[in-house]
Amino acid sequence: MTIHRINPCQRWSDITVYNGIGYFVEVPEADLSADIKGQLTQIFEQAEASLAKIDSDKGRILSATIYITDFANVSALNEVWDAWFPEGTAPSRACVKAELANPDYLVEIAFTVAAGAKFQ
């Protein structure tokens, strides 16, 4: 089986796909001064672009691990999360309180997804 690495560099690849399963992580990139809802909106927009690169979409997300710096933001997280996923398509998920690499990040999400046919 081929391992597909999209935009690899010395430290990471933007997306790695093996055996039809894609793995990628998103952090807010546009505006780190945004509140949790704004950072999540950025992450979800970026995730949609990443999904498109592997011929997938948000309905094919299998699981997500959410790293959040403050559990006081969980209700806002859930509000944006619930609005992003169409009814019945939410993946399994874990939500972990963590100190993130950049102190301006409020949230980071690791996604596992079913990739499109050309990545099988």
C-alpha positions in Angstrom: 0.0 0.0 0.0 1.2 3.5 -0.9 1.5 6.2 1.8 0.4 9.5 0.3 1.9 12.6 1.9 0.5 15.9 0.9 2.8 18.9 1.3 5.5 17.1 3.3 8.2 19.1 5.0 10.9 18.2 7.5 8.6 18.3 10.5 5.2 17.1 9.2 2.9 16.6 6.2 -0.2 18.6 5.8 -2.2 15.4 5.2 -1.1 11.7 5.3 -3.3 9.0 3.7 -2.8 5.3 4.0 -5.1 2.5 3.0 -7.9 5.0 2.2 -7.8 6.8 5.6 -6.6 10.4 5.8 -5.0 12.1 8.8 -4.6 15.8 9.3 -4.5 18.5 12.0 -5.9 22.0 11.8 -5.1 25.0 13.9 -6.4 28.5 13.4 -4.2 30.4 10.9 -6.0 33.6 9.8 -6.8 35.4 13.1 -5.4 34.3 16.4 -7.1 37.1 18.2 -10.5 35.5 17.4 -12.5 34.0 20.2 -13.2 30.2 20.3 -16.0 30.5 17.8 -13.9 32.5 15.4 -11.0 30.0 15.7 -13.3 27.1 15.1 -14.7 28.7 12.0 -11.2 29.1 10.7 -10.4 25.5 11.5 -13.5 24.2 9.8 -12.9 26.3 6.7 -9.3 24.9 6.5 -10.6 21.4 7.2 -13.0 21.6 4.2 -10.0 22.6 2.0 -7.9 19.7 3.3 -10.8 17.3 2.8 -11.1 18.4 -0.8 -7.4 17.7 -1.4 -8.2 14.0 -0.7 -11.5 13.8 -2.5 -13.5 13.8 0.8 -15.9 15.9 2.7 -17.1 16.5 6.2 -19.6 13.7 6.0 -16.7 11.3 5.7 -14.9 12.4 8.9 -14.5 9.2 11.0 -13.2 10.8 14.2 -11.8 14.0 15.7 -9.7 14.7 18.7 -10.2 18.2 19.9 -7.6 19.9 22.0 -9.0 22.9 23.9 -7.2 25.1 26.3 -10.2 26.0 28.5 -13.2 23.8 29.2 -15.2 27.0 29.8 -15.3 27.1 26.0 -16.9 23.7 25.5 -20.5 25.0 25.1 -19.3 27.5 22.4 -17.3 24.7 20.8 -20.4 22.5 20.7 -22.5 25.2 19.2 -20.2 25.7 16.3 -19.5 22.0 15.9 -23.2 21.1 15.8 -23.9 23.8 13.2 -21.1 22.6 11.0 -22.1 18.9 10.7 -25.3 18.0 8.8 -27.7 16.0 10.9 -26.6 12.4 11.5 -23.0 12.9 10.2 -21.1 13.8 13.3 -18.0 11.6 13.9 -16.8 10.1 17.1 -14.8 12.6 19.0 -12.7 13.2 22.1 -12.2 16.6 23.7 -9.0 17.0 25.7 -7.9 20.0 27.8 -4.3 20.8 26.8 -1.6 23.4 26.6 -1.1 24.1 22.9 2.2 24.9 21.1 1.1 28.5 20.5 -0.4 30.3 23.5 -2.8 32.2 21.2 -4.4 28.9 20.0 -7.6 28.2 21.9 -8.3 25.0 20.0 -6.6 22.4 17.7 -8.3 19.5 16.0 -6.8 16.2 14.7 -9.1 14.6 12.0 -9.3 11.0 10.8 -11.3 10.7 7.5 -12.3 8.3 4.8 -10.4 9.5 1.7 -11.7 9.3 -1.9 -11.2 6.4 -4.3 -7.8 7.6 -5.8 -6.3 7.3 -2.3 -7.4 3.7 -1.7 
